[in-house]
């Protein structure tokens, strides 16, 4: 697998990445954040799963939007499948929990 690269800013700016701060700003206590990447051994399978899910979305959502959007998405998915080699991506799993203050 290639080296890790930081994701685009929309990932780091997403509410999930800021949830611990949102909790704190709203008075929650005992905030815990658990962030883990998937093991390298399974990221290729995750990419396969992502591609299958994307194809399902192309049929169930994009086809209904018209303008051949589903066909275009499926063509792109097929192209990625033909040319990806061992390319995969690894997104962190993030779990954030907190408690309401006792009243």
C-alpha positions, 0 to 999 in steps of 0.5 A: 500500500502507498503512504498515508495522505491527509484527506481533503479539507471537507473531511477534517472540517466535517462535523464528525471531526468536530463532534467533541468540541460541539459536545463541549460547547453544549455542556456535555462532560467526560468526552471520549474520542476513539479514532482508529484506521482500518487495518491495512490488510482489509482496506482493499476489501473495503474498496471493493465494498465501496464500489459495490455500494456505489453501483447499487446507489447508481441503480437505486438513486442516480437512475431515478434522477435522469440524465443518464446519471446512473449510466455515467456513474457505472461507467466511472465505477467500471473504469476505476475497477479496471485501473485501480491495481492495489489502490484503496483508501482508508478512512478513520472510524471515529466514535465520540461519546459524552455524558450530560452533566448531572442536574 
